[in-house]
Structures are given as C-alpha cells and as structure tokens.
Amino acid sequence: MEGTKFHPLILISLSINAIAMGIIACENYSQNNIGFTVTYTILFLFIIALTIYGVVRNRKIKRNSS
C-alpha cells in the first residue's frame, strides 16, 4: 500500500511556526523568563523535527513511486 504525502503548504506552515517559536524563545530569554524560554525551545525543536520528518517522508514516497 502506498503511503500518503504531507501537503507542501503544511510543511511551509510548520516551518513558519518553528521560526515564530524560536523568536518567541529568544524574546523570553532576553526578558529572563526561563520557564517560557525552555517551553518555546522544546516546541521549536519538536516542530523542526516534524518538518524534517515530513520532507524526508515525501522524498522517500516520491522515490519509491518512480
């Protein structure tokens, strides 16, 4: 059974959200809000991991279908 691909707009929106989380983490770090900084940094890393997984999965499915 062939796998389903992630839509490119979803991957773009994940990238934009990751950038926003990184900016928010930097702002909270400059204001010495360590709790928020850690939270947004973890969210940033999680969203980046999801984006990379989506890109790798799409390439793998494309390669297998050709």
C-alpha positions in Angstrom: 0.0 0.0 0.0 1.3 3.4 -1.0 1.9 6.0 1.8 0.3 9.4 1.8 2.4 12.5 1.4 2.3 15.6 3.5 1.0 18.6 1.6 3.7 21.2 0.9 1.7 24.0 2.4 1.6 22.1 5.7 5.4 21.8 5.7 5.7 25.5 4.9 3.3 26.4 7.8 5.3 24.2 10.1 8.5 26.0 9.1 6.9 29.4 9.7 5.6 28.2 13.1 9.0 26.9 14.1 10.6 30.3 13.2 8.0 32.0 15.3 8.6 29.7 18.3 12.3 30.4 18.0 11.8 34.2 18.0 9.4 33.9 21.0 12.0 31.8 22.8 14.7 34.5 22.2 12.4 37.3 23.4 11.6 35.4 26.6 15.3 34.7 27.2 16.1 38.3 26.9 13.4 39.1 29.5 14.8 36.3 31.8 11.6 34.2 31.6 13.4 30.9 31.8 10.3 28.7 32.0 8.8 30.2 28.8 12.2 30.0 27.1 12.5 26.3 27.8 8.9 25.7 26.7 9.2 27.5 23.4 12.6 26.0 22.7 11.2 22.5 23.1 8.3 23.4 20.9 10.7 24.8 18.3 12.7 21.6 18.3 9.6 19.5 18.1 8.2 21.4 15.1 11.5 21.4 13.3 11.7 17.6 13.8 8.2 17.3 12.3 9.1 19.4 9.3 12.2 17.4 8.6 10.3 14.1 9.0 7.7 15.4 6.5 10.2 16.4 3.9 12.1 13.1 4.3 8.9 11.1 4.1 7.7 12.9 1.0 11.1 12.3 -0.7 11.0 8.6 0.2 7.5 8.2 -1.1 8.3 10.0 -4.3 11.4 7.9 -4.8 9.5 4.7 -4.3 6.7 5.6 -6.6 9.0 6.4 -9.5 
